[in-house]
């Protein structure tokens, strides 16, 4: 029973982190689009490229978090069935 509760709380934690990273990716992506649509100066282009690279990094983090949460859910099911 304690392992089941631990897994449940861990899943909740990673789900909250997933939401935070998702919102961050949306915010940074929106900001980079705003930079791209404005007047094109060298500073804005550099910031937009940096923001787009950050969005790619955040999407990779989301992918890994999703896989980790799925593994924890499978483990939780195994613990409940045991």
N, CA, C and O atoms as a GROMACS GRO file, in nm:
protein
  328
    1UNK      N    1   0.080  -0.121   0.000
    1UNK     CA    2   0.000   0.000   0.000
    1UNK      C    3   0.085   0.127   0.000
    1UNK      O    4   0.052   0.221  -0.072
    2UNK      N    5   0.192   0.133   0.078
    2UNK     CA    6   0.274   0.256   0.073
    2UNK      C    7   0.336   0.281  -0.064
    2UNK      O    8   0.350   0.396  -0.106
    3UNK      N    9   0.373   0.173  -0.134
    3UNK     CA   10   0.432   0.191  -0.267
    3UNK      C   11   0.327   0.246  -0.365
    3UNK      O   12   0.359   0.327  -0.452
    4UNK      N   13   0.205   0.202  -0.349
    4UNK     CA   14   0.097   0.251  -0.435
    4UNK      C   15   0.076   0.400  -0.412
    4UNK      O   16   0.061   0.476  -0.508
    5UNK      N   17   0.074   0.442  -0.288
    5UNK     CA   18   0.056   0.583  -0.256
    5UNK      C   19   0.174   0.667  -0.307
    5UNK      O   20   0.155   0.777  -0.360
    6UNK      N   21   0.295   0.613  -0.291
    6UNK     CA   22   0.414   0.682  -0.342
    6UNK      C   23   0.406   0.702  -0.493
    6UNK      O   24   0.434   0.810  -0.544
    7UNK      N   25   0.368   0.596  -0.564
    7UNK     CA   26   0.358   0.606  -0.710
    7UNK      C   27   0.250   0.706  -0.751
    7UNK      O   28   0.268   0.782  -0.845
    8UNK      N   29   0.139   0.706  -0.680
    8UNK     CA   30   0.031   0.800  -0.710
    8UNK      C   31   0.077   0.944  -0.692
    8UNK      O   32   0.052   1.029  -0.778
    9UNK      N   33   0.146   0.971  -0.583
    9UNK     CA   34   0.195   1.107  -0.558
    9UNK      C   35   0.302   1.147  -0.659
    9UNK      O   36   0.309   1.262  -0.701
   10UNK      N   37   0.386   1.052  -0.697
   10UNK     CA   38   0.490   1.080  -0.796
   10UNK      C   39   0.426   1.112  -0.931
   10UNK      O   40   0.471   1.203  -1.001
   11UNK      N   41   0.323   1.039  -0.968
   11UNK     CA   42   0.253   1.066  -1.094
   11UNK      C   43   0.190   1.204  -1.090
   11UNK      O   44   0.196   1.278  -1.188
   12UNK      N   45   0.130   1.240  -0.977
   12UNK     CA   46   0.071   1.374  -0.964
   12UNK      C   47   0.177   1.482  -0.981
   12UNK      O   48   0.154   1.582  -1.049
   13UNK      N   49   0.294   1.461  -0.920
   13UNK     CA   50   0.402   1.558  -0.929
   13UNK      C   51   0.447   1.575  -1.075
   13UNK      O   52   0.458   1.687  -1.125
   14UNK      N   53   0.473   1.464  -1.142
   14UNK     CA   54   0.520   1.472  -1.280
   14UNK      C   55   0.414   1.529  -1.373
   14UNK      O   56   0.446   1.594  -1.473
   15UNK      N   57   0.288   1.505  -1.341
   15UNK     CA   58   0.181   1.563  -1.421
   15UNK      C   59   0.179   1.715  -1.408
   15UNK      O   60   0.158   1.786  -1.506
   16UNK      N   61   0.201   1.765  -1.287
   16UNK     CA   62   0.208   1.910  -1.267
   16UNK      C   63   0.328   1.970  -1.338
   16UNK      O   64   0.319   2.078  -1.396
   17UNK      N   65   0.441   1.901  -1.335
   17UNK     CA   66   0.559   1.947  -1.408
   17UNK      C   67   0.530   1.949  -1.558
   17UNK      O   68   0.569   2.042  -1.628
   18UNK      N   69   0.461   1.845  -1.606
   18UNK     CA   70   0.424   1.837  -1.748
   18UNK      C   71   0.340   1.959  -1.787
   18UNK      O   72   0.364   2.021  -1.890
   19UNK      N   73   0.240   1.993  -1.704
   19UNK     CA   74   0.156   2.109  -1.732
   19UNK      C   75   0.239   2.238  -1.735
   19UNK      O   76   0.220   2.322  -1.823
   20UNK      N   77   0.329   2.253  -1.640
   20UNK     CA   78   0.412   2.373  -1.634
   20UNK      C   79   0.499   2.387  -1.758
   20UNK      O   80   0.511   2.495  -1.815
   21UNK      N   81   0.560   2.277  -1.800
   21UNK     CA   82   0.646   2.281  -1.919
   21UNK      C   83   0.562   2.309  -2.044
   21UNK      O   84   0.605   2.382  -2.133
   22UNK      N   85   0.441   2.251  -2.050
   22UNK     CA   86   0.352   2.274  -2.164
   22UNK      C   87   0.314   2.422  -2.175
   22UNK      O   88   0.320   2.480  -2.283
   23UNK      N   89   0.276   2.482  -2.062
   23UNK     CA   90   0.241   2.625  -2.063
   23UNK      C   91   0.362   2.710  -2.099
   23UNK      O   92   0.350   2.810  -2.170
   24UNK      N   93   0.479   2.671  -2.050
   24UNK     CA   94   0.602   2.744  -2.084
   24UNK      C   95   0.630   2.737  -2.234
   24UNK      O   96   0.669   2.837  -2.294
   25UNK      N   97   0.612   2.620  -2.293
   25UNK     CA   98   0.634   2.605  -2.437
   25UNK      C   99   0.537   2.692  -2.516
   25UNK      O  100   0.576   2.755  -2.615
   26UNK      N  101   0.412   2.696  -2.473
   26UNK     CA  102   0.314   2.781  -2.541
   26UNK      C  103   0.350   2.929  -2.527
   26UNK      O  104   0.339   3.005  -2.624
   27UNK      N  105   0.391   2.970  -2.409
   27UNK     CA  106   0.424   3.111  -2.386
   27UNK      C  107   0.547   3.153  -2.466
   27UNK      O  108   0.547   3.258  -2.530
   28UNK      N  109   0.650   3.071  -2.463
   28UNK     CA  110   0.772   3.105  -2.537
   28UNK      C  111   0.745   3.101  -2.687
   28UNK      O  112   0.794   3.186  -2.762
   29UNK      N  113   0.667   3.003  -2.731
   29UNK     CA  114   0.632   2.995  -2.874
   29UNK      C  115   0.553   3.117  -2.919
   29UNK      O  116   0.580   3.172  -3.026
   30UNK      N  117   0.457   3.159  -2.838
   30UNK     CA  118   0.380   3.279  -2.872
   30UNK      C  119   0.466   3.403  -2.875
   30UNK      O  120   0.449   3.489  -2.962
   31UNK      N  121   0.557   3.413  -2.781
   31UNK     CA  122   0.649   3.528  -2.780
   31UNK      C  123   0.740   3.530  -2.901
   31UNK      O  124   0.769   3.636  -2.956
   32UNK      N  125   0.786   3.412  -2.942
   32UNK     CA  126   0.874   3.407  -3.059
   32UNK      C  127   0.798   3.443  -3.186
   32UNK      O  128   0.853   3.505  -3.277
   33UNK      N  129   0.671   3.403  -3.194
   33UNK     CA  130   0.589   3.441  -3.309
   33UNK      C  131   0.572   3.593  -3.311
   33UNK      O  132   0.577   3.656  -3.417
   34UNK      N  133   0.550   3.651  -3.194
   34UNK     CA  134   0.539   3.797  -3.185
   34UNK      C  135   0.666   3.866  -3.231
   34UNK      O  136   0.660   3.971  -3.296
   35UNK      N  137   0.780   3.808  -3.199
   35UNK     CA  138   0.907   3.866  -3.244
   35UNK      C  139   0.922   3.854  -3.395
   35UNK      O  140   0.973   3.945  -3.461
   36UNK      N  141   0.878   3.743  -3.450
   36UNK     CA  142   0.892   3.721  -3.594
   36UNK      C  143   0.800   3.815  -3.673
   36UNK      O  144   0.838   3.867  -3.778
   37UNK      N  145   0.679   3.838  -3.621
   37UNK     CA  146   0.582   3.920  -3.693
   37UNK      C  147   0.611   4.070  -3.684
   37UNK      O  148   0.557   4.147  -3.763
   38UNK      N  149   0.694   4.111  -3.592
   38UNK     CA  150   0.725   4.253  -3.577
   38UNK      C  151   0.832   4.298  -3.676
   38UNK      O  152   0.868   4.227  -3.769
   39UNK      N  153   0.880   4.418  -3.652
   39UNK     CA  154   0.987   4.474  -3.736
   39UNK      C  155   1.110   4.386  -3.722
   39UNK      O  156   1.148   4.347  -3.612
   40UNK      N  157   1.172   4.356  -3.835
   40UNK     CA  158   1.287   4.264  -3.833
   40UNK      C  159   1.417   4.339  -3.811
   40UNK      O  160   1.471   4.403  -3.901
   41UNK      N  161   1.464   4.329  -3.689
   41UNK     CA  162   1.596   4.382  -3.656
   41UNK      C  163   1.683   4.262  -3.619
   41UNK      O  164   1.633   4.152  -3.595
   42UNK      N  165   1.812   4.284  -3.614
   42UNK     CA  166   1.902   4.173  -3.585
   42UNK      C  167   1.879   4.118  -3.444
   42UNK      O  168   1.890   3.997  -3.422
   43UNK      N  169   1.848   4.204  -3.349
   43UNK     CA  170   1.824   4.159  -3.212
   43UNK      C  171   1.698   4.073  -3.206
   43UNK      O  172   1.697   3.969  -3.140
   44UNK      N  173   1.593   4.116  -3.274
   44UNK     CA  174   1.468   4.040  -3.274
   44UNK      C  175   1.484   3.905  -3.341
   44UNK      O  176   1.426   3.806  -3.296
   45UNK      N  177   1.561   3.900  -3.447
   45UNK     CA  178   1.584   3.773  -3.516
   45UNK      C  179   1.661   3.676  -3.427
   45UNK      O  180   1.628   3.558  -3.419
   46UNK      N  181   1.764   3.726  -3.359
   46UNK     CA  182   1.842   3.641  -3.268
   46UNK      C  183   1.754   3.592  -3.154
   46UNK      O  184   1.760   3.474  -3.118
   47UNK      N  185   1.672   3.680  -3.097
   47UNK     CA  186   1.582   3.639  -2.989
   47UNK      C  187   1.478   3.539  -3.037
   47UNK      O  188   1.445   3.445  -2.965
   48UNK      N  189   1.426   3.556  -3.157
   48UNK     CA  190   1.328   3.463  -3.211
   48UNK      C  191   1.389   3.325  -3.235
   48UNK      O  192   1.327   3.223  -3.204
   49UNK      N  193   1.509   3.321  -3.288
   49UNK     CA  194   1.577   3.193  -3.311
   49UNK      C  195   1.605   3.125  -3.178
   49UNK      O  196   1.586   3.004  -3.164
   50UNK      N  197   1.650   3.202  -3.080
   50UNK     CA  198   1.675   3.146  -2.947
   50UNK      C  199   1.547   3.090  -2.886
   50UNK      O  200   1.547   2.982  -2.827
   51UNK      N  201   1.438   3.165  -2.901
   51UNK     CA  202   1.309   3.120  -2.847
   51UNK      C  203   1.262   2.993  -2.917
   51UNK      O  204   1.209   2.903  -2.852
   52UNK      N  205   1.279   2.985  -3.045
   52UNK     CA  206   1.238   2.865  -3.118
   52UNK      C  207   1.321   2.743  -3.076
   52UNK      O  208   1.269   2.632  -3.067
   53UNK      N  209   1.449   2.764  -3.052
   53UNK     CA  210   1.533   2.655  -3.002
   53UNK      C  211   1.488   2.611  -2.863
   53UNK      O  212   1.490   2.492  -2.830
   54UNK      N  213   1.449   2.708  -2.781
   54UNK     CA  214   1.398   2.676  -2.648
   54UNK      C  215   1.267   2.598  -2.656
   54UNK      O  216   1.245   2.506  -2.577
   55UNK      N  217   1.182   2.632  -2.750
   55UNK     CA  218   1.057   2.557  -2.769
   55UNK      C  219   1.088   2.413  -2.809
   55UNK      O  220   1.023   2.320  -2.760
   56UNK      N  221   1.184   2.393  -2.895
   56UNK     CA  222   1.223   2.257  -2.934
   56UNK      C  223   1.272   2.180  -2.812
   56UNK      O  224   1.238   2.063  -2.794
   57UNK      N  225   1.352   2.244  -2.729
   57UNK     CA  226   1.401   2.180  -2.607
   57UNK      C  227   1.285   2.146  -2.513
   57UNK      O  228   1.282   2.037  -2.456
   58UNK      N  229   1.192   2.237  -2.497
   58UNK     CA  230   1.077   2.212  -2.410
   58UNK      C  231   0.990   2.099  -2.464
   58UNK      O  232   0.936   2.021  -2.386
   59UNK      N  233   0.976   2.089  -2.595
   59UNK     CA  234   0.900   1.979  -2.654
   59UNK      C  235   0.968   1.845  -2.629
   59UNK      O  236   0.900   1.744  -2.607
   60UNK      N  237   1.099   1.843  -2.632
   60UNK     CA  238   1.172   1.720  -2.601
   60UNK      C  239   1.153   1.682  -2.454
   60UNK      O  240   1.136   1.565  -2.421
   61UNK      N  241   1.154   1.781  -2.367
   61UNK     CA  242   1.129   1.755  -2.225
   61UNK      C  243   0.988   1.699  -2.207
   61UNK      O  244   0.968   1.607  -2.129
   62UNK      N  245   0.891   1.755  -2.280
   62UNK     CA  246   0.754   1.704  -2.272
   62UNK      C  247   0.746   1.559  -2.318
   62UNK      O  248   0.677   1.478  -2.257
   63UNK      N  249   0.816   1.527  -2.423
   63UNK     CA  250   0.816   1.390  -2.475
   63UNK      C  251   0.872   1.293  -2.370
   63UNK      O  252   0.815   1.186  -2.346
   64UNK      N  253   0.982   1.332  -2.309
   64UNK     CA  254   1.043   1.245  -2.208
   64UNK      C  255   0.957   1.233  -2.082
   64UNK      O  256   0.944   1.125  -2.025
   65UNK      N  257   0.897   1.345  -2.041
   65UNK     CA  258   0.806   1.340  -1.926
   65UNK      C  259   0.688   1.249  -1.953
   65UNK      O  260   0.646   1.172  -1.866
   66UNK      N  261   0.634   1.256  -2.073
   66UNK     CA  262   0.521   1.172  -2.109
   66UNK      C  263   0.558   1.025  -2.101
   66UNK      O  264   0.481   0.945  -2.047
   67UNK      N  265   0.672   0.989  -2.151
   67UNK     CA  266   0.716   0.850  -2.147
   67UNK      C  267   0.738   0.805  -2.002
   67UNK      O  268   0.707   0.691  -1.966
   68UNK      N  269   0.792   0.895  -1.920
   68UNK     CA  270   0.818   0.861  -1.780
   68UNK      C  271   0.685   0.842  -1.704
   68UNK      O  272   0.672   0.750  -1.624
   69UNK      N  273   0.589   0.929  -1.730
   69UNK     CA  274   0.458   0.917  -1.666
   69UNK      C  275   0.390   0.787  -1.707
   69UNK      O  276   0.330   0.719  -1.624
   70UNK      N  277   0.399   0.752  -1.835
   70UNK     CA  278   0.341   0.626  -1.882
   70UNK      C  279   0.404   0.507  -1.812
   70UNK      O  280   0.334   0.413  -1.775
   71UNK      N  281   0.535   0.509  -1.794
   71UNK     CA  282   0.603   0.400  -1.725
   71UNK      C  283   0.558   0.391  -1.579
   71UNK      O  284   0.537   0.282  -1.526
   72UNK      N  285   0.542   0.506  -1.516
   72UNK     CA  286   0.495   0.506  -1.377
   72UNK      C  287   0.352   0.454  -1.367
   72UNK      O  288   0.318   0.382  -1.272
   73UNK      N  289   0.268   0.488  -1.464
   73UNK     CA  290   0.130   0.437  -1.464
   73UNK      C  291   0.128   0.285  -1.480
   73UNK      O  292   0.049   0.217  -1.413
   74UNK      N  293   0.212   0.232  -1.567
   74UNK     CA  294   0.219   0.086  -1.583
   74UNK      C  295   0.264   0.020  -1.454
   74UNK      O  296   0.211  -0.084  -1.414
   75UNK      N  297   0.362   0.082  -1.389
   75UNK     CA  298   0.412   0.027  -1.263
   75UNK      C  299   0.303   0.032  -1.156
   75UNK      O  300   0.290  -0.061  -1.076
   76UNK      N  301   0.225   0.139  -1.154
   76UNK     CA  302   0.115   0.152  -1.058
   76UNK      C  303   0.011   0.043  -1.081
   76UNK      O  304  -0.040  -0.014  -0.985
   77UNK      N  305  -0.020   0.015  -1.205
   77UNK     CA  306  -0.116  -0.090  -1.238
   77UNK      C  307  -0.062  -0.225  -1.189
   77UNK      O  308  -0.136  -0.306  -1.133
   78UNK      N  309   0.066  -0.250  -1.210
   78UNK     CA  310   0.126  -0.375  -1.164
   78UNK      C  311   0.118  -0.387  -1.012
   78UNK      O  312   0.088  -0.494  -0.960
   79UNK      N  313   0.145  -0.278  -0.942
   79UNK     CA  314   0.140  -0.281  -0.796
   79UNK      C  315  -0.003  -0.304  -0.747
   79UNK      O  316  -0.025  -0.378  -0.652
   80UNK      N  317  -0.100  -0.242  -0.813
   80UNK     CA  318  -0.240  -0.261  -0.773
   80UNK      C  319  -0.288  -0.403  -0.800
   80UNK      O  320  -0.368  -0.458  -0.723
   81UNK      N  321  -0.240  -0.463  -0.908
   81UNK     CA  322  -0.282  -0.599  -0.942
   81UNK      C  323  -0.212  -0.705  -0.859
   81UNK      O  324  -0.258  -0.819  -0.853
   82UNK      N  325  -0.102  -0.670  -0.797
   82UNK     CA  326  -0.025  -0.769  -0.718
   82UNK      C  327  -0.086  -0.794  -0.583
   82UNK      O  328  -0.034  -0.874  -0.505
   0.00000   0.00000   0.00000
